[in-house]
Structure formats: structure tokens, C-alpha cells
Amino acid sequence: MSALSKLKLVSVQAERNSPTILRRNKLTGKIDHQIASAKAAIEGGSYAASRVKFVKDGETGERKQVESSTRVKQWWWKSPTGKVVLALRYGAKPLEIAKGKNAIEVGDMDGLVAALEAVKEAVQAGELDVQIEQASGALRAGFAKKK
């Protein structure tokens, strides 16, 4: 009896995520950073996201994995009326949430966390797919070669 005969073998095609799902996941990850940053701001601290990158060691020539911190730009600010305002961004492009509306007035910092979590649910449900697609297209157009 061979070792493979003990296993259940099946034929499966690997599933690839659609570009829409990849864009949702990208925005959801950025919203997670904003939530962590807002919670840190409420507690009086600061938040820095970490990312893993590979660097080449100058002496040995080996590639090694290094974790570095990156700054998270806040998507919110205080308006002249004293209320906290949140503007969603996809890359460097602001998202138009509704026709002519590009920001959410949340009131205070506690409302900011609740608003970010509500926006995250809306993104995961696909409610902002059209806006994300438009912002993605504008972002890609900035990288196009000029003739």
C-alpha cells in the first residue's frame, strides 16, 4: 500500500479573487489602520503601521526580512465648527461617498470609530464598489504613459 493511496485525491482549480474583491480588501485594510489610529488618538497615543520588506545586507549580500514602521495619514480633521469630519480615500484619491458628498461629519472622536466601522461594513457589503472603481481608474490613469 503506497503512501498516496491513504490520501483522498481530488481535482480542483485555484480560485482567483476578482479585481473588485481585491479593491475592497485594500480599502478595508486601510480602514483598519484608520480605526487603530483613531483609537490611539482617543487614548492620547500615536499609531504607526508596520510593514515587512526585504533588504540586501551590504556586507554579506544576503537578503533579509526587516519590519519597519510606516506613518498612517489621518483621514479625519476638525472642521471650523469644531466637529470631526472624515473623508475616505482610495490611494491618494478621495472617494465621493454620495453625489456631491465626499466627507462624513461624525461629531467627536468616539463617533469617528463608530463611523469607520460602519464604513468598513459598507465596503465589505459592496455598497461603495462603484466609487472604489472610479477612484481606482483615476489612480491608474495617473500612472499611464504619456504620449
C-alpha positions in Angstrom: 0.0 0.0 0.0 1.6 3.3 -1.1 1.5 6.5 1.0 -0.6 8.3 -1.6 -3.3 5.7 -1.6 -4.1 6.7 2.0 -5.0 10.2 0.9 -8.1 11.5 -0.7 -7.1 13.0 -4.1 -9.3 15.5 -5.9 -9.1 17.7 -8.9 -9.5 21.4 -8.0 -9.0 24.7 -9.9 -7.5 27.5 -7.8 -9.9 30.4 -7.4 -8.7 33.9 -8.1 -10.3 36.9 -6.5 -11.9 39.4 -8.8 -10.4 42.9 -9.0 -13.5 44.2 -7.2 -12.8 42.0 -4.2 -9.1 42.9 -4.2 -10.0 46.6 -4.1 -12.5 46.0 -1.3 -9.8 44.2 0.7 -7.3 47.0 0.1 -9.7 49.7 1.3 -10.8 47.5 4.3 -7.1 47.2 5.3 -6.7 50.9 5.2 -9.8 51.5 7.2 -8.4 49.1 9.8 -5.3 51.3 10.1 -7.6 54.4 10.5 -9.6 52.6 13.3 -6.4 51.8 15.1 -5.1 55.3 14.6 -8.3 56.8 15.9 -8.3 54.6 19.0 -4.7 55.5 19.7 -5.6 59.2 19.3 -8.5 58.8 21.8 -6.1 57.3 24.3 -3.6 60.1 23.7 -1.0 57.9 21.9 0.1 57.6 18.3 -0.2 54.7 15.9 2.3 53.6 13.2 1.5 50.7 10.9 4.3 48.1 10.4 5.2 46.5 7.1 7.7 43.8 6.2 10.2 44.4 3.5 13.4 42.7 2.2 16.7 44.4 2.3 20.1 43.4 1.0 22.8 43.2 3.6 25.8 45.3 2.3 28.4 43.1 3.9 27.2 39.6 3.2 25.0 40.3 0.2 22.1 38.2 1.8 18.5 39.3 1.6 16.9 39.5 5.0 13.4 40.4 6.2 13.0 43.6 8.1 10.0 45.0 9.8 9.7 48.8 9.5 7.0 51.2 10.7 5.1 53.4 8.3 3.2 56.6 9.0 -0.6 56.5 8.7 -2.1 59.7 7.4 -5.3 60.5 9.2 -8.4 60.7 7.1 -10.1 63.0 9.7 -9.8 66.5 10.9 -11.7 69.1 13.0 -13.9 71.4 11.0 -14.2 75.1 11.8 -17.4 74.3 13.6 -15.4 72.0 16.0 -16.9 68.7 14.7 -14.7 65.9 13.5 -15.0 65.2 9.7 -14.0 62.0 8.0 -13.1 61.8 4.3 -12.5 58.3 2.8 -9.5 57.9 0.5 -8.5 55.2 -2.0 -4.8 55.7 -2.5 -4.4 59.5 -2.8 -7.8 60.0 -4.3 -10.8 61.0 -2.1 -13.9 58.9 -2.5 -17.2 60.6 -3.4 -19.5 58.7 -1.0 -22.7 60.1 -2.5 -23.4 62.5 -5.3 -21.5 65.7 -4.3 -20.7 64.4 -0.8 -17.1 63.5 -0.1 -16.9 63.5 3.7 -18.8 62.3 6.8 -19.4 64.6 9.8 -19.1 62.4 12.9 -19.1 64.9 15.7 -16.5 63.6 18.2 -13.7 61.1 18.3 -15.9 58.3 19.7 -18.3 58.8 16.8 -15.3 58.6 14.5 -14.5 55.0 15.4 -18.2 54.0 15.0 -18.3 55.7 11.6 -15.2 54.0 10.4 -16.6 50.6 11.5 -19.9 51.4 9.7 -18.0 52.4 6.5 -15.9 49.1 6.8 -19.2 47.1 6.9 -20.5 49.1 3.8 -17.3 48.4 1.9 -17.4 44.7 2.7 -21.0 44.5 1.6 -20.1 46.1 -1.7 -22.1 49.4 -1.2 -19.1 51.5 -2.4 -17.9 49.4 -5.3 -18.8 52.0 -7.9 -17.0 54.7 -6.1 -13.9 52.5 -5.5 -13.9 51.6 -9.2 -13.9 55.3 -10.2 -11.1 56.2 -7.7 -9.1 53.2 -8.9 -9.5 54.2 -12.5 -8.3 57.7 -11.7 -5.4 56.4 -9.7 -4.4 54.1 -12.6 -4.7 56.9 -15.1 -2.0 58.8 -13.2 0.5 56.0 -13.9 -0.3 55.8 -17.6 2.5 56.6 -20.0 2.0 60.0 -21.7 2.5 60.1 -25.4 
